[in-house]
């Protein structure tokens, strides 16, 4: 493909090659950490086929807008009637090149994540239609940017397109369920036991397809209308715009009125594997069975340093197992997040349960510093501050004598440890 020749005149082939490289780089940067995760989850890996839109989408839309603003001005030869390439033929050729390079680069950037998930024994199964929705979101962004450039005929529109597409991430974050069906990104990644609802995926495929088709159709109408003089009549321009926008408008109104559920709890979310360790029941999702040692290890050190039987704590469960309850836990249960990167989060909640350092705001004088130092000791084994003159055995003995007072925030000034 010769720079400066054929369809690329006067921009040059570099105009799509360079942005394609940028898209590959930003997608790889966004997923790089995930490539080495030892316990990847397919629902999350599949979701990143649309989650990575956040930077790649604005690049694709801005490049398409620049392309159209430069090549679709009224003074271009193919914008003159009776050029055989005016209208749909020209738009098809342009968008074929743009989507081939820009959307192709997006797919290429996501291939390593998909391959790594498969090679690392991804939990669950791939979600191909979720992946398709992400690809179509990129196609829609490219087509919409192309339409904006065609309508404006000026490079001034390019940064506005980029900003508008980037701001969609803010809508995803703050609009949550309300606009989740019509923006490419979701406000959070799905986790094990949760999947994007079938209704959401079907709607998003229809929505992004409609936006892409409507944008391409209106761009073709605009180019043909300019060449034939049809737009000397304003009602004709309004009519063409109304017809082309009808399907996307109907879909977005339906989404905002009905608000389809973004996620659904899978039936497998209640399947668990459990182990009893020193009177504490540890349970993980069945597909997280290999993580049982990680879960026990995250809490075992705290309990060892605590020494006594923890009052009011009888179980530690993988958070996935309580999703169907809306995340609420039963009495005496703590929940932990077992993360695909090998981490386990939730130990801090055990420390809080054992030592009410955040709840005991009205504690007796001198108690809060002791609680704070005790919380630090349970978390990482550091004996400092008011506990610096004690050894672990002494701390465990003191905890054993005051464990109920610690948990109930009833520790008095006369109960404080002395070195």
Secondary structure, 3 states (H helix, E strand, C coil): CCCCCHHHCCCCCHHHHHHHHHHHHHHHHHHCHHHHCCCCEHHHHHHHHHHCHHHHHHHHHHHHHHHHHHHCCCCCHHHCCCCCCCCHHHHHHHHHHHHHHHHHHHHHHHHHHHHHHHHCCCECCCCHHHHHHHHHHHHHHHHHHHHHHHHHCCCHHHHHHHHHHHHHHHHHHHHCCCCCCCCCCCCCCCCCCEEECHHHHHHHHHHHHHHHHHHHHHHHHHHHHHHHCHHHCHHHHHHHHHHHHHHHHHHHHHHHHHCCCCEEECHHHHCEEEEEECCEEEEEEHHHHHHHHHHHHHHHHHHHHHCCCCCCCCEEEEHHHHHHHCCCCCCCEEEEEECCCCCEECHHHHHHHHCCCCCCCCCCCCHHHHHHHHHHHHHHCCCCHHHCCCCHHHHHHHHHHHHHHHHHCCCCHHHCCCC
